[in-house]
Amino acid sequence: MKIVDINIFEGRNIYSHKKCIRMDLDLEGYCETPSNKIEGFNERLVKLLPELKKHRCGIDEERGFLNRLKEGTYLAHICEHTIIALQNMIGIEVSYGKAREIKGDRYYIIYQYEYKNTALEAGRLAVDIINTFVRGNNFEFKSRYENLKEIYANEQLGPSTLAICSEAKKRGIPVLRVGEKSVFQLGYGKYGKMIEATICSDTSALSVDVSCDKLLTKEILINQCIPVAAGGKVINSLDLFLKAKNIGYPVVIKPRYGNQGKGVFVNIKDEKQALEAYNILSKNFEDIIIEKYIIGRDYRVCVVDGEVIAVAERIPPYVVGDGISTVRSLINKLNKDDRRGKGHEKPLTKVKLDEALSAYIAKNGYNLNSVLPKGVKLILRENANLSTGGIAIDCTDEICVENIDICKRAAKAIGLNVCGIDICCSDISVPLTKDGAIIEVNAAPGIRMHHYPFKGESRNVAAAIVDMMFKNGKNSIPLVAVTGTNGKTTTTRLIAHTLSLAGHNVGMTTTGGIYINNKCIDKGDTTGYSSAMTLLMNKEIDAAVLETARGGIIRKGLAYDLADVGVITNITNDHLGLDGIDTLEDLAYVKSLVAEAVKDDGYAVINADDEMSITIVDRIKSKIIFFSKYKNNKLLQKHLNSGGYGVYCDDKFIFIEKEGIATPLIKIDNIGITIKGKLKFNVENSMAACAALVGLGVDYSIIRKGLKTFTSSEEQNPGRFNMYNINGATVILDYGHNIEGYKAVLEGAKTIKHKRFIGIIGVPGDRLDSNILQVGKIAGAHFDYIYIKEDEDKRGRKPMEVAKILEKGVLSSKFNPKNIEIILNEAEALNKAIESSRPGDLIIIFFEKYEPLVDLVREKIRCETEELKILSMV
């Protein structure tokens, strides 16, 4: 088999509500060859990957997948399980996967992932394993497996970041990854907060810089009468000796700017040791400090938002001799503890056999090959950092009130909202004023030691950090997602307009661009994943309305996790034959994701008059608001009778009803975009928007005002039934581009008083021939004169191909062939139509590109105005 294509879904998608990868495969002639027909395949696979024995394979029985192998299953299915097993083997808990045939040897597999690069490598490794076994060969697994583990180690989130993100998710706070590193945003829009490990948006950059300067930190703490180890900056070796003598041995020499205990020399007892340490440090560091070595135990106090949350004693790694084993063997045994990993992925870190370790144990007369006498305890490192193999014991309940106060004052003095204070003393329950001192104040303290202590109670520091970040109670913004075949752009704009009236700073994505408070920051079709992310990460907005198109859902899934309201305007015939969406049922399945991805206490808005929309109702887990043009719609009435919300038309009004209380909201003729009730399709769009706003809890008076003041103008709803008067003729620009769109627009347009009805028609080239033909037939049944144009983007079609199909459709309606003209460029076609128009004519163009046509219309109006001015002067 070979990999043909890979698509990564970072959020909810049409295959799963979990993160997953779609891998397209070519089975290269093996599509009908089961595993039990490939000699030795099953045996080699299970021997190499015994993890597969745990897979139940959806049949809820032990060794379910092994039974499938014996019965004979196919390579795509095996590949899916192999990828999941490889991820499980390195410690990633994923289980979801499936394999499906595309055609013949072409299959796709879906598999869940947590870490993208690791999952991609697992996919490549699985394919290579299967190909090798199909050829009857053995696979060199060790090096590839080690490479997979290395990728995972590099990609895996640190324990602090993971704990904070997990805590946020528990509280329903959405989490977005920013870039490839460990930077995340918690929450959306205005209330979104960034984190990197335990540094968050509100952490002072200046305070971080201060804490990184160990000398400056010491000076600030001294100023606040907080006990610290005496010391200062070392200028040269002579200065070193003078300061050491003044402080008194033993001393500590370390970099002024350092972290994780790197370059720290402790318990220096004489001038010789001091000079040796200084010479080593001066090769790598310009600024070096010296301070008094405080004898005692090493404690870390974690302060969050001015409160002491956790305290741990840190103990350097050590081994105890048995009189038989070497130091090296004892360390290797220590490292076999399941709690120890290479980096930060586990509660503890493996002890690294390096020069620093060898040098330290040499001070006690040992080397790695020494046999340690029975019962002898050998400390392996000078420092107790977890990153170098140390352990932590929880002491939160032992710290005395005086020391809590000292730590709180220290955090405030430096200005850090999250910090780790290193203390050396004999007993943390004894005030530092009597014994001990603060050694350092650290920004971005690791919280692994508090969440996973070697001994003692776990302390949820992450919870305290999340509480601090969102102490005002606001962590997200109202989010509405709108999809459907027709009307989604107008509905999106109407919702955004009304939310603006309600006082929100609204972000909106549409087919026309991304808008922040009605200002376009990016033009084009912005209805996909990346555009939605732009809004979710924008710090200005406090409400988001996302037009969400079929293509974006298929290609990338949803950018957000759960919406407050998901709207489906309708599901009709469009875009079929693309991206594997061949039927209306397929299309409904794709669009249903928007209604499924709604909060439990949110609302899905569904068109009760649309047959295909109704078919997805069983997939919806949230509450539902149905809307209908008819009060007596059976589904609507059933829903209302059970206490649900409904929006419907009755007696020329739009009503909102719940629990038997029906409120007349607005007279249909007063809705701006309906042009006094003439545009029926905009009545439906208004109801969809109204339902969404009801779902958000917007006051009815604001909804009424929004419906009244939003019009089909160039400013508010560009490209949607925009009307202009030129030389006595009415020109309408509309984006209608499919069968139902044409029907709706033409039904509304024919109610507008006119003499001749002139159409400029075109259809995107990626539509089915039958659909293009039908559009031509519809146009022929309505217009008196037709110009046929083509889009600039042919979407795989040849020039004149779409035009000829449209012409055929027009003529099939018994349209007069003398009244058809083909002008492929839409601007030229519109210009010709206007130039040939007479007073009272009604011209509609179904456009591809809006702005060139608007410019043309404006120029025509300007010229007409100038002519009128000249005539008035004459």
N, C-alpha and C positions, 0 to 999 in steps of 0.2 A: 504494500500500500504506500501511497505518498500523500503528503499534505498539500491540498490545492489552495485552501484559503483559511484564514483565521479571523474571527471577529470577537472583540472583547466587550462585554457588557459590564459596566461598573455599577449599575443600579438595577432596579426592577425592569424586566424585559418580557418579551412575548414568550420566552421559554421558561422563565422562572422568576419568582420574586426575590431570588438570591442572586448574588454576583455570579456570573458564569461566562464560559467561553464556548463559542461555536467553532468547531474545527471541521472543515469540509475535507473529505478523503476520497481518493480514487483507489479502489481495491484491486485494480490492475488484474482483472480476470478471476478474482477469488470471491466474487459476490455470492456465489452459490456453493462455496466450499465450506462445510462445517468443520469445526476444530477437530472433531474425532476422526476426520478423514485425512488429517495431516499427520503423518507418522511422527510420533514422539513430541508433538507440539504441546499437548496438555501437560504432560509430565515435566517437560523443561520449564514451562511457564510457572507451574505451582511450586516447583523446587526453587526457582529463582525468587518468586514472590509469594511466600507462605501467607502473607497478609490477605491474599485472596480467599483463604479458607474462612475468613470472618464475614465475607460478603454474603448476605442473604438473598440478594438479587430480586427483591420485590416479591418473593414468594413466601416470606415469613417462615423460613425454616433454616436450621443450622446448615452450613456448607451449601447453601442454595446455589451459589454461583458454580461451585465445583460440580454439582449435579447437572447444571446446564452444560458445562464443558463436556462431561461424559456423554450426555445426550447428543451433543453436537450443537454448538452455537456459532455465530458468524463473527468475522474479524472486527467489524465496527463495534459490535457489542463488547467484545473482549478488550478492545482498545479503550473504551470508556471505563471499564472496570480497572484496567491496568493503571490508567492515569490517576484515578481516585486512590487506588492502593498505594501508589508511589507517594502521593501527598500524605496519606495516612502514616506511612512508614517514617517520615521525617517529623511527624508530630502535628500535622495540620488536620483539624477535624472537619472534613467535608464528606458528604455522602451522596449528593444528588448528581444524577447523570442519566442520559438516555441516548440511544442511537436510532436514526431514522434513515430510510432509503430516500434518495432524491430520484435517481433513475439508473437502473443497471448497476454499474460498478461505483456510481457516485453515491456516497452517504454523507450525512453530517452527524457529528456527535456533540452533545452538550454536556459540559461538566462544570461543577461548582468549583470555585477557587476562593482563596483569601488573599494570596499574594500573586500578583499578575506574572512577574518574570519567572517565579518558581513554577507556576502552573503551566506556562508556555514551555519551559524546559521539560517538565514532566510529560507533556504531550509529545514532544519530539523524542524523548527517551522511550516512551511506550511504543511509538511507531517503529523505532529502530529495533527494539526487543522483538516485536512481533515479526518483522521482516526477517530477522536473523533466524528465528525459530521456524518460520515457514520454509526457509532454505535448508533446514535440518542441521544448523550449526549451533554451537554454544555461544553465549553472549558474554563479553568481557564487561561485567557489571560494576565492579568495585570502583573504578575511576570515575565512571559516569554518575554513580550514586553519590560519591563524595563531592563531585561538582554540583549536583543538585542540592546537596546539603549546604554547600558554600553559598550558592545563590540565595537560598532561603535565609541563611544567617545574615547576609548583607542586606536583604530586603525586609527582614522581620522588624516590626515595630519594637521599640524599647519598652520595658515594662511600665514606665511612668506614663508614656503616651497611650499605651494600650489600656491602662487602668482608667485614665481620664476619659478616653473615648467610650469605653464600655460603660462607665458610670453615666455619661451623657445619654447614651442609647437607652439605658434602663429608665431614664426619666422622660423618654420620648423626645429628646433633643436631637435634631438631625445632625449628622456628622459628615462633613465634606473633606476629602483629601485635597490639599493644595500642592500641586507639583508631585515630584517623585520621592521627595524626602519626607521627613516626619513632621510636616506642618499641616495642621488641620484647622478647619473652621467649624465651630459648634454653633448651631442655629443659622438662620437665614437672614439676609438683608440687614437692616439697621441694627438688629439685636445679635448679629453674628459675632462671635468672639474667636480670635485666633489663638492657637496654642502650638508650642514646640517644646516637647517634654513638659516640664513644669513651669516654663515661662509662658505667660499669657498676654493678651492684648493690653491689659491694664498694668502690667509689670513695667516699672520705670526703667528705661534704657540707661539713664544716668546712674541709678542705683545698682544696676547690674555691673556697670563699669567700675563703680566704687568697690563693690564686693570682690571684683577680680583683682583689685589692687590691695594686696594683703597688708601693706604698710599703711595705706590711707585708711583702710578699715580699722586697723589698730588705733590710729590717731583719733578717729571719730568716736570710737568706743571709750577711749581714755577720757576724752572730753566730756562724755556723759557719765563718768565715774563708774564704768562697767569694768570688772576685773578681766585683764588680759595678760598674756605672757609678755614680760618686759623684753624689749629688743629694738632693732632699728636696721637701717640700710647699711650694707657693707660696700665700701668704696674700693678697697684693695686689701691685700693680704695683711698689711700692717694694721689697717683699720679693723680687720677681722680679729686679730689677736687682742687689740685694745678693748674692743667691745665685748669679746668673750670673757676677758679678765674682769671687766666691769660688771658683766651680768653674773658671771660665775658658772663654772662647768657643773653639770652637763648642759649642752646647748643643742639647739636645732638650727640647721642651715637649709634654706630652701629658696626657690625662685619667688620673686615678688609677685609675678603673675604666673600662676600654675593651677592645675586641677588634678583631681583623682589621685592625689598623693605622688604625682610624678616628680622626680628630682628632689624629694624630701629626705634629708639625712637627719636622723634623730639620735638622741642619747650620745652625742659626741663628748668624749670625756677629757680630751687634752688637745694641745696645739697641733700635734702631728695629725690626728684624725680630722681636726678642723681644716687644716691646710689641704689634706687629701680631698676632702669633700668639696672645698672651695674650688680647687683646680679642676675637678670634674664638672662642677656646675658652670664655672666661668667659660667653658668651651661652648656651652649651648645657651646660656642665659646672660643677658647684659645686667639685669637688675637682680641682686641677691640680698636676702635679709637674714638676720640672725635673731634668735630669741631664746629665752630661757626654756629649757626642757622641763616641762611639768610632769612629775612622776604621778601616775594614776591610771585610771581606766578611761577608755576612749568612748565618748557618748556623742550621739547625733540627736539634736532636738529639731523637730520640724515645726515651723511656725507658718500658719496660713491665716491671712487677713487679721494679723495681730493676735492670734490665739495659738497656744501650744496644742498641737493636735496629736503628736506622737513623739516618743523618746525611745531610742534603742542604744544598747551598748554594742559596740563593734569590737570583735575579737579577731586578731590576725589568724591566718590559717596555721594549723599546727598538726603534727603527727605524734603518736605515742609509740615508742619502740616495743617490739616483742622479743628482742634478743636474737632474732633470726633474719628478719627482712632488712634490706638496705633502705636508706632514706628514699631513694628513687622508687622502690617497690611500694613503700608506704604511701607516697604521694599518688602513685598510679591507683592504688586501692581507694584512696580518698576521693579521687576524681571519678570513680565509678559510681558514686552516689547519684541516683537518678535526678536528684534536685540540682545537680551541677551541669551547666552548659558552657559552650565556648564563649559566648558573649553575655548579653543581658536577657536571653530568651527564657532562662529558667530562674528560679528563686536564688540560686547560688551560681557562682562562676568557678570553672575549673582552675586549679592552681597551675600556673604556667612555669615550666622548668626553664628559667632564663638566667642570665648572668647576675642580675640583681639578687635572685634567690640564692644562687651559689655563693655569692659574696657575703650575704648575710649569715648563712648557716656556717660559713667558714670562720666567722668571728667566734663561734662557739666550738670550733675544732672539728667540724664535720664537713663531709662532702656528699655528693649524691650517691656514691658507692659505699659509704660508711654503713655498717650494721649498727642500728640504734639499740642501745641496751634496753632490756625489758623495763617498762614503766617510766622511761625517760620521756619527758615532753619537750619536743623541739619546735620552737616558733620558726616559721618559714619566711616571714617577711617583717620588715620594720613597721609597715602601716597595716591598718585593719580595713582598708577599703574593700567593699564587696567585689569591685571590678578586678581585684587582684587575688580573690579567693577567700576573703574574710567572711565571717558569719555575723549575724545580728541577733541580739536577744532583746525582746521587748521590755522596756522599763517605764512605760508611760505612767503607770500607777505609782511609781516610786519617787518621781521628781518632787522636790519640796516646793512649797508656795513661793519661797524667796527666789528660787532658781527659775521658776516659771516667770516671775516678774522681771528678772534680769534678762531672760531671753526675749520677752515681749518688748522690753525697752531697746534691746540691741537691734531687733528687726525694724523697729520704728526709726532708730537712729540712722540706719543704713537706707531705709526707705523701701524695703522689699516687701511685697505682699505675699510672696512665697519664698521661704528661705530655709536652709539647713544650717544650724549653728553647731559647730564642733566644740565640744567641751572636754577638757581633761581634768579629772578629779578622782579622789578615792571613792567617793560615794555620791551619786546624784541626789540623794535625799538630804545631803548636808549643804547648807548655803555656800556658794562660791566665795563669798566674802570671808569665809573661814578656811576654805580649802579648794584649790583649783582655779581655773581660768578659762575664758573663751579663747580658743585658738584661731578659729576662722568663722566667717559668715559667708555662706555659699548661695549664689543664685542658681536656679535650675537644679535643686537638690533631687537626687534620685529617691524614689519612694518605694522601690522594690523591698528594701529592708524592713519597711513598716507593714507592707501588705503581706509579705511572706517571711516573717522572722524564723530563724532557725529554732527558736524556742519562744514561747509566750503568745500573747493574743495578737491577732492581726488587727491593724488599725487602718481604717478606710480614709487615707489621706486624699485620695482622688475625689471622694464625695465632698470633702471640705473645700477642695479647689473648685469643683463645679458649683457648689453652693455660693462660693464667693463671686464667681464669674457672673452668676445669674441671680444675685440676691434681690434684685428689683422684681423678680418673678417673670420677667419677659425674656423668652429665649427664641422666639420665632415670630413669623409674620403671617397674616392671612394669605393663603395661597390657593388660587383657582387655576385649574387646568381645563382647557376647552379643546375638544376634538369633534370630528364629524366630517361628513362629505361636503356639505354646503352650509354656509352661514357662520362658520366658526370665527372668521376674522371680525365680522360685524358684532357678533356676540361678545368676543373678547374686548373689542374697543368700547362697547357699551358698558360692560362691567367695570372696566378701568375708569371710564368717564365718571360713573356714579360713585365709585370709591374715592375719586378725587374730590367730588362734591362733599363726601363724608369727612373730608379733612386728611385723607391719607396721602403720603408721598408714594405714588404708584409706579411700579415698574411693569412693563408690558412687552411681550414678544408677539410679533405678527408676521404675516407674509410680506409686510411692507418694511419691517425693521424693528429694532429694539428701541423702546422709548422709556425715558426716565422723566417723570413729571411732564409728560407731553412733549419732551424734547427728544428728537431722534438722535441716538448716538451711533447707530449703525444701520445702513440701509440694506435692503435685500430680503430674501426669504429667510427669516430668522425663527423658524418654528421647530428647531431641533435641540439636541442635547447641549451643545456648546452655548447657544444663545440663552437657554434657560439657566445655565451655570453663571452666565454674566449677571443675571438678575439676582440669583441666590447669594452671590458673593458681593453684591453692591451694598455699600454702607449708607446710602441715602434713603433707600426705599423702606417703607413699612407695610407694603402690600404688593403682591405679585400676581399678575394674570398672564398665564402662559398659553398661547395658541400652540397646540401640539399636533403636528401633522403625522400622517401615516408613515412617510418615509423615515422621519427621525426616530419614530418608535421602533421600526424594524431594524435600522442600522445601529442605533446606540442605546435604545431603551430610554428610560426616564432619568432625568438628572436629579430630580427630587425624590425623596423617599415616599412620603404620604402627603396628599393635598387635603385642604379643608373641604374643598368642593371639587368634584370632577364632573364636567359637563359633556354630554354627547348630544349634539344637535340633531343628527340623523345619520343613517348609514345607507347609502345608495350606490348605484353602479358607477364606479370610477376607479381608475388606476389598476384595473384588473389585468392580469397577465404580467405584472411586474413583481420582482422580488419574491417569487413563489406564492403570490396572492392571486389565485385564479378564480375564486368564487366569492360571492357576497358573504358567505359564511366565514371564509378566510379573513375578509376585511373586518367583519364584526369581531372576530377573535382578536385581531390586532388592536382595534380601537377600544375594546372592552378593558384593556389595561388601565386606561385613564379612569374608568369608573371603579375598577378594583383597587387601585392604589389611593384609597381615601381613608382618612382616620376613622376609627370606630365611631366617634361621635360627630363625624362630618357627614356630608351628603353627596350622593351621586344624583345628578340631574338627568332625567331620561325623557325622551319624546314619546309619549304614550300613543301618538298617532302613527309612529314609524314601526312597521312590522319587524324589521331587522334589529332595531334597537331593543325591542322588547325581548328578543331571544337571549340577550346577555344578562337579564335581570337576576337569574339564579347564580351568576358568578359574583354578584355584588354582596359584600359583607357589611357595608355601612348602611346608614339610613338613606332613604330615597325620596326625592321630590319629582313627581311626574308633572309634565305640562302637556296641555292638549288644546286644540282649537275648539273642542266640543265638551261642554260640561257633562254630557251623558256618556262620554267615553267609558266603556265597561271597566277597563283596567284602572283608570283614574278613580272611578266611583268605588271600586273595591278597596283601593288604597285609602281613600278618604274615610270610608266606613270603618276602617281598622285604625283610624286615628292619625294617618299620615298626612303629610303636606301635599297640596296640589295647587297648580296655577293653571287657569283655564279662561277661555273667552265665553262670555254670555251677555246677551242684551247690549252688545256694542261696548262692553267693558272688559278689562282684564281683572279677574278675581284671584285672590289668594285665600285658600281655605285650609283650615286645620281644626280637627276635633269639633266639626259642626259649625264653626264660625267662619262665614264667608265674608271677606272684606273686598268691596269694589275698590281697586287701586287707581285705575286711570281709564278714561274713555279712549278707545282705540284710535279715534280720529285725532286725539291730542298727542299721540306718540310721534315724536319728531321724524323717525326714519320710515314711518309708514306712508308719508305724504297723504295725510287725512284718510288713512285706512286703505289706500289703494294698493299698497305693496303687501300682499298677504304673507309673503315669505319673511318680511321683516316683522310682522306680527309674531311669527313663530320665534324669530331670533330675540325679540323683546321678551317673550315669555321665558325663554331659556335663560337670558340674562337676569330677569326678575327672580327666577327660581334660585339661581346661584347666589344672588344678593340676599335673598331670604335665608339661604343656608348659612351665610356668614353672619346673620343677625343684624343686617343693616336696617335702620328704621324705615318704615313704609313711606314716610314723607320724603326721605332722601331718594328712595327708589323711584317714587313718582316724579320727582324733580329731574332725576337722571334720564328717565324715559322721555320726558317732555323736551329737554334741552339738547339731547343728542340727535343730530340730523345727518342726512346723507350728503353732507357738504364735503368739499375738497379738503377742508381743514380738519374735520372731525372723523370722517370715514372715507378717506381717499380711495378711489377706484371701485367704490361700491355704489352704483346707481347715482353717480354725480351728474347733475343736470346743468346745462349751459344754454343760453339763448344767443344765437348768432344769426343775424339778418332775418329774424322772424322765424327761424327754424329752431327746434329744440334738439340739442345733442346730448346723448347720455353715454358716459363711459362706465363700463362694468367689466369685472373680472370673470364673469361666468365662463366656465371652460369645460363643462360636462353636461350630460343630458338633463339632469334635474335642475342644474343651474340655469340653463337656457329656458327651460319650461317656466321656472319661477319668475325670471326677469321679464320674459315676454308676456306672461299673464298679467304682471303688474303694469308693464308699459302700455299695453293695449287699452288700459283704462284712462290713459292720458289723452286728452283731445288732440287730434292730428288729422291731416289730410292724407299725405303719403307716408307709408311706414317703410323706412330704409334700414337695412342691416348690413353691417360689416362683420363677417363671421370668420372664425378660425378655431382650430382645436389643437392642443399639444400633440406632437407626433407619436408619443408613447401610448396613445390610447388604441384600443382595438379597432380594426377596420369597421366592424359592425356598429360600434359606438359613434365613430366619425360619420358614418353613413346616416345614422339616426339623427344626429345633430343637424345635418344638411336637410333631412326630411322635415324636421321641426321648423327650421328656418323658412323653408319653402312654403309651409302652411301658414306662416304669419306675415311675412314681409311682402311688400309690393315691388321692391327693388333690392338686389343683393350684390354686395361686393365681397368677393372671397379673397382672403389674405392668408399668409402663413407666418408662423412664428420664426424668429431668427434662429432659435435653437431648434433644429429639426428633430432632435432626439432619435437619431438613427434613420430618419426618413430621407429620401431623395427630394430635391426641389420639385415642386409641383405635385408630389405624390399625395399629400394630404388635401391639397386644393382640388384635385381631380375626384377624390373620394367624396368630398363635400359637394362638389358640383353634381355628381351622380345622385347623391341623396336629395339635393334640392329639386332636381329634375324629376325624381321619382314621385314627387308630390304634385306633379302636373303643373309645375311652375313655368311661366313663359320664359324660354331660353333667351329671348331678346333683353330681358331685364336682369341678366346675370353678367357681371364683369369680374374678371380675375386680375387683381392688383396685389402682388405678393407682399409688398412692403406696407405694413399697417398704417404708418403715418401718411404715406402717399394715398392710400385708399381713403383715409378719413378726409384728407385735404380735397380729394376729388368729390367725395360725397357732399362736403360743405359747399364747395364751389358750384356744384350742380343742383343744390337744394333750392326750394321755393318756400316762401312764407307759409307756415303751417305744417311743414314737414317734421317728422320725428325720426331722428337718426340714432341708432344704437351701434356702438362698436364694442365687441367682446375682445379685449386687448390682451397682449402679452406683456408689453412694457408701458407702464403708466406715464412716467414723467415726460417722454418725448411728445405724447399726445396732449398732455396738459399744457405743455409749452406751445404747441400748435394752436390749441383752443384759445389760450390767453392772447396770443399774437393776433388771431382773428378778431377777438373782442376788442383789442386795442386799436386795430385798424378801423373797425366799425365805429368806435367812439371818436377817433380822429376825423373820420369822414363826416360824422354828424356835427362835430364842432365847426368844421369848415362850412358845411351847408347852412348852419345856423348863423354864421358870420355873413354869408352871402345874402 
